[in-house]
């Protein structure tokens, strides 16, 4: 097995999946046994911290991995330190596995030239496995379907052919959230696992009602919330609804918290990975809602979920309790 991996590109989802594969190879499919240490290189002082802190990592078992996240810009400015960095990576790889992740905004001929012109990569090219990860475009529908099929085993899901076509068409513009959408399908179908055309239609072409419910809650519109909840209760089970609301509310809390400390939408997007246009719209929606209020709603829904799963309350009573606890 290779000891040095250089992964570059703008498809963070696929890079993350590739790192998981490497971890499985290291741990005989049990990633819990692998110790992972992650470092980000964005400033000169980060190099000194990396060299000092990783000395202790060599004391751990063989099943450990060092992940270094950086950018072309940093590696270009740190050119004078490249021999020191290269020697560190080669020495470290004698004992442990190292994954070097170079994040880029766009993968084109110019970007590739910049990457392969980097001193560090030139010196490591003979001993490292270099892999490219390009974000899929919406028009690459066959590649998107193939990638979805590749991920299905992680969620124990099966798609009818027409259902896969419909689902791929829905997620093609937001591939970064594919794992989240597959997790949503898994929760919605439990204990079944076959995704049909009707499943996709029910979940995604009726799901705008859940979005309306969420918006009415954060905008403190009780009458609308009651109306949307009554409509939704006929289409979704309570645990599924709770899972979707929790995901939306936790994302809203993250955006609101950063907005409260005066970060702009672009900065928040960089920190969270959420599209800046969506962040801007969400900040406007959250004007009437405080971070403390969001925390209280999230806590209330979490407590209701626990009570349902432990049999303290019935699912039929949970939706009303969600509304009462949200206002």
Order of alpha helices (4+ residues) and beta strands (2+ residues): beta-alpha-beta-alpha-beta-alpha-alpha-beta-alpha-alpha-beta-alpha-beta-alpha-alpha-beta-alpha-alpha-alpha-alpha-alpha-alpha-alpha-alpha
